[in-house]
Each structure stands twice: as structure tokens, then as C-alpha cells.
Amino acid sequence: MKAKDFDRKFDAGEDVTGDLDLAMARRPGHEQRRVNVDFPIWMIESLDREASRLGVPRQSLIKMLVARHFDKAAPSGKTEPDRRPP
């Protein structure tokens, strides 16, 4: 499909997902990297209680809490990753 045909279809509000190769799709800045964090037992128990109360896994709760912290700490309310090289 030519780009102008794709654009025309998209602009008309038609579903273009069938025309995309989503297997190669990437979300820049949202790549994941595994980290290990040591928590005291009392904190793990508190995390587990709260995760159970919310019906989510512990890892999801930790991600939610960290994201909430950065949402509040960001001066503009943006949580986009820092794009500066390390």
C-alpha cells in the first residue's frame, strides 16, 4: 500500500491496524530493563497486603507507586523518560 493510500484510509477514520506490521512496533522510551531491589521484610509484607487488597501483583503495585511518585514530583506533570545519554 502506498503512503498516500494509507493516509487517506487513516484520515477517513478507517481501521488501518491490518495494514501495519505490529510485530516490529516499538515504544521509544518505554523499553524495559530488569532491576533487583532489596526490601526489608516489613515492607514486602505491607506491599503484599496492599497488592492483595487492590487485586494486583506486587510488581504492578511497585510500578504504580513509583509512577505516582514521579507524577507528583515532575514540575510539568510529565513522566516522559529523560532522553539525555547516560
N, C-alpha and C positions, 0 to 999 in steps of 0.2 A: 504494500500500500504506500502510495506517495504521501509525503508530509502534508501537502495541501488537502488531500482527501481525508487524512486523519484529523487535521484541524477542523475541517468542515463538519465532520461527524461529531467531534467533541463540542464544537460551538453550537451544534443543533441539539445538544443535550442527550445524544445517543450514548449507549454503553460502549466504551472503547476498550474495556478490560480484555476482551477476547483478542484484541489486536496487539496486546502488549506481551512481552516476554518477561513475566514476573519472576521467573526463576533466577534471573540475574539482577533483580531490583535491589538496591541498597539505600539505606537511610543515612546519609552522611552525618557524622556527629553522634550517631546512636549505636555505633558498634559496641559490642560488649567485651569486657575483659574480666576474667575471674580474679577475685581478691579473697584473701583469707583474713578474717578478723577474729581476734580472741576477745570474748566477753566473759565477765565474771558470771558465776552460776546464777546468782540472784537476778541478773539482768536477762539471762536466757529464759529463766522461769517466767519473768514478767513479760518478755516478748511472746513466749508461748501462750500465756494466758490471754493476752490481748489478741494474738493471731487467732486463737480458738474462738474468742468472743466475736470477732469480725468474720470468721469463716474463711480465712486466707492462710496460706503457708507462711511460716516465719520469714522466709526470704522476701516474700512480697511485702510483708509488713515493714521490714527494714528498708526496702526500697521506697515505700510510701513515706516513711518517717524522714528519710534523708531528703527526698524530693521536696517534702513540705518545708523542711528547714531551709533549703536553698531558695524556694519560692518566697519565703518571708525575708530572707537575707538579701536577695537581689534588689538593688535600688530601683530598677525599672520594672521589676516583676518578671523579667525574662529569665528562663532557666536554660537557655541555649549554652552548649559547651563552649569553653574558651578555645578559640581557634589558633591561639599562639603556639608556635612549635615548642617542644619541651626544652 
